[in-house]
Amino acid sequence: MELKVINEQGQEASRLQASDALFGREYSEALVHQVIVAYQANGRSGNRAQKDRTDVKHTTHKPWRQKGTGRARSGMSSSPLWRGGGRTFPNSPEENFTQKLNRKVYRAGVAAILSQLAREDRLAVVENLSVEAPKTKLFANKVKGMGYDSVLVITDALEENVYLASRNLPNVLVLEVSEADPVSLVRFPKVLLTKGAVAKFEEVLG
């Protein structure tokens, strides 16, 4: 599989031969959906809590006598049937949302996403990416000069100047290969890899 290599002006400079197993894989929507759902679920924390009928503050006094009123019998106002009562099956802070995902499945899902990005011409490669100083304006001009308004940049080693200069740009995200996740790969319209990142992807996922 050949990937497009661009220069700092966003023009195609050459082609890079890459692994077919990583950038030429057949796209599977079901596989990618499974990987993304599992990734998002594993990032959830069980920090929500609801009260059951023993936790709500209500009197235990019987609202009315059992018989003779013509109304349905009722024991206490903390019943889940009453407004303000406890929940029948409340959410617990200890709730576990994690989903088991095999390593092969995760790698296959990321490879399918990268392959589809390459087919749709949403993925490009650059020799390297650096700025002289940690200035947001410098990095913004560099990205804009390449023709990108919103882009995910993946590098093999994140330079401090690039990190500091990019973190204040709302539509630009710079990550290392080890931090790249399927949600970010799908979310951004364009993905820019350095040559070192391509080699590292092939080493890790290939």
Disulfide bonds with the S-S distance in Angstrom:
none
